Every structure is written in C-alpha cells, then in structure tokens.
Amino acid sequence: MAKPSRDAVLAALLERHGRTYCDELGIPIEKGTPSPLFRWLCASLLFSARINAELATRAASALADAGWTTPEKMAGATWRQRVKVLNESGYARFDERTATMLGETSDLLIDRYRGDLRRLREEAGRDPETERRLLKEFKGIGDVGVDIFFREVQTVWEEIAPFASRRPLEAAQRLGLGSSADELARLVSERELPRLVAALVRAELAGDHDDVLEAAKRG
C-alpha cells in the first residue's frame, strides 16, 4: 500500500487524538484571564512530574473540583487539604511535595504578580525567554513544566507561537509531519496549532504512531 499523504496522516491523527489538555480539563485558556492561566500553570506542574498523564489529569481536575481555581483559593487551603485531594485522585507518590509546591507557587504569584500571570507576561516584555525564566521561579516548574505551559498558552500569548517541545516533535517526525514548530504551523491554522501539538503528545504517550499511519492509509 502506498505511503499515506501528509494530509491523510494529519486527519487521522486529529481524529484519534485531537483534543487539547485544557479542553479535557475544562480550562477556557482562550480567555487568557487569571483563573484559566493559573489552572493551566498548576496542571503543567502536575504533568511535569514523572507520573502517568492520566493520573496528572485526574489530579488537575480534582484541584478544580475542590474549588482551588485561583491562587488565593489554593493558598487558602491547608497543606493537609491539598495532600488529601492529590492522594485521593491517585497522585499519591508526589502528593506531599506537590502540595507544598502548589502552595508556594500560589504565594509567589500573589505576592509578586497580584495573582495574575498576565503581569508576569508584561514584566517579561512578552519575550518568551524571559517568560520562561520567570515561570521557572515558581516551585515545581522547570523547563519541562514551561514547555507544557507554553504548548497551550500559545493560544493567547501570541509571542510564543509557533511552539512545540521535544515530545510532540518526535511524534511529528515519526508520522512524517515535520521536525519543527514552523513546519507544524504550516499544516493548520494558528488557532488549531495547540490542538495539533496536543494530538502529537498524546500519540507519543500512547505509542500508537503505526495505528495512526494505518488509519491514514485506509483514508
């Protein structure tokens, strides 16, 4: 059977995995307002740990279900309350350390940026490298956490786009979709790029590149 076209692979990939993590978590990141930005920062912290992505997703949902959708509400919860919610959602290996980091991140966000990540963006002069450096000052956010945060915040922080980190680019190469964020950006609209990047992350995590290619061959 002939090798599937790039368009066919793209369609098969998006059909199979085309959902952003913000969509899955019910985070309206496209609003670019303080609460969604904070929730996505917390989720990025959770996803960056060496833990199953499904468990990290469950933990991020549990934090929202507990009502901790702003840094003020997160900081207002006790450490024990945060540990309990994380533990019960399956984030048990990292619950105590992560509960501490979530509290410290919230405190710093309140103290330095009055609870609003848009102030960090402005302090950085909308420069991605400066944004990265400032984001890494939050406890639990390293380069991996910033990469995760950038992947979907590029929807509203246009200076970051086009952005794709190592993991989605590895999947893109396996699927013949390119090897750079610029190449991916040429395949879809600016608005759809985070969805494509998320689909590539999911394909890489699932290890189902061959299944995507087979689906593309079948059309």
N, C-alpha and C positions, 0 to 999 in steps of 0.2 A: 504493500500500500504506500502511496506517495506520502511524503512528509507534509504534515498539515501546514496551512498558511499561518502567518503571524496573526492575522485577524481571527482565524478559527481558534487558535490557541487562546487568544485574549478572551474571546467569547466564552469558551469552555471554562477558563479559569474564573471569570467573573460569575458565571452561572453557578459554579461549585463553591466558591469562597468569597464572593463579592459583598462582604459586609464589614464595615469598619468596626473597631472595638468600641468606639464611642456610641455607635448605633446600638450595638449589643448591650451596652451598659445604660442606655437611655440618657446619655450625656449630650445635650444640644450644643456641641462645640462650635457650631457655625454662628452662634450668637456672640461668641467672643467676650462674654461677660464674666464677672469674677467667679461665680459659683461653678459653671462648667469648666472653666480653666483650672480651678482648684481641684475639682473632682478628677480631671484628667491627669493632673500632676500626681495626685495620690495613687491613681491607677498605674501610672508609669512607674512609680516607686515599687508598687506591688509586683508588676510584671517583670521588673529588672532583677528580682531575686531568682536564685536557682530553684525554681519551683514550677510545677505544671501550669501551663497557661490557663487551663480550665479552673484550677483552684484559685489562681490570681483573679480571674474574672468573678468567681463566686465571692471572693473576699471583698473586691471593689463594690460589688452590688450590696453586700452586707453592710458596708460602711454607709452607703446611701440610705439603705432601709432603716438604719439606726438614726437617721436624720442628720448625720455629720457631713453636710454638703457645703459648708463654708469653713474657713479656718477658725472662725470664732466658735462655731459649734464643735469642731473637732478638739480645739484646745479646752473647751468647757467640759468635755468628757474626762472621766478619770482614766488613769493608765490601766487600772483593772478592768474598766468597762471596755476599753479598746482591745485589750488582750482577750477578753471573753468573746467578743464578736468575731475577732480574727480566728480564734481557736475553733469556735463552733462552725465557722464557714469552711474549715479544712486547711487553714493556713497555719497549722499547728507548729511546724518546725521553726517558724520565724516569728511567732506571734508576739513574744515579749520584746524582742529587739525592734520589730516593726512598729509596735505600739508606741515605743519610745520615739522612734524616728518621726512618726506621724505627728506626735505632739510637738516635737522640736521644730519640725518643718512649719507647722501651723503658727507657732510662736514667732518664728523668724519672719514669716510672711506678714503677720500682723504688725510686728514691731518696725520692720523696715519698709514695707510697701502698703501699710494700712489694709492688709488683707486682699490686695488687688494685684494680680500678676501683670495687668496692663501697665502698672507703674514700673515693674521690672523691665518690661519691653521698652518703655520710654527712657528709663535710666540707661539702658544699653544703646540708645540711639537707633533702635531697630537694626542693630548689627548682629547677625547670627552667632558669630564667635563670642561676642560679648554677652549675648543672651545665654549661650552655653556656659560660659564661665560663672555667671551669676546664678544660674539654675543649679550648678554643681555645689553651691554653697548650702543648699538645702540638704539636711541629713537624709542619707539613703539614695540620693540622686547622683549617680556618676555618669560617665559617658554613655553607658547603655541606657540608663533612665532618660537622659536627654534625647537620645536617638528615638526612643519610643514616644516621648512627648512631642518631638518635632514632627514625627510621621503624620500625626493627625491634626496638630495645631497649625500646620501649614495652610489649612483651610482658611484661617483668619489672620495668621501672621504671614502675609504675603512675601516678606523678605526672605523667608526660609525656603520657599518653593523655587524650583522643584527639589524635593528632598526624599531620599531613600537610603536607608542604612545598609550595612553589610548583609544581614539576613535576607531581606527581600531581593537584593541584587543577586545573591547567589541563586535564589529560585528563578529569577528572571533569566539568568544565563542558562540554567538547565532547561528552561522552556523555550529558549530562543527568542526572548523578548527584548534582549539588550543587556548592557552591562553598566549602565549609568542612569542616574536620575533624569538627565536630559533626554535620553532615549525613551524612557518610560513616559515622560511628559509629552512626547510627540504622538503617543498612542491614544491618549484620552484627553478630555478637556481638563482644564485646571481644576475644576470642581470635582472631577472624578478621580484625580490622581491619588488622594488618600485612600480611596476605595480600592484602587488597583494595588497600591503598596500593601494594604492590609490583606488583600487576597493572596499576595505573594508570601507574606509572613505566614499565613495560615497553611499554604501549600508546603512551605518549608517545614513547619512544625508537624504537619501530617505525613510528610514524606510521600505524597501521592502525585509526584510530578508525572510519572508514567501514566497514571489514570487520567490526568488532565489531557495529556497528549493523545491518548486513545479516544477520549471523548471528542477531541478536536478533529481527529481523523474521521470519526463517524458523522461529524457535522451536526 
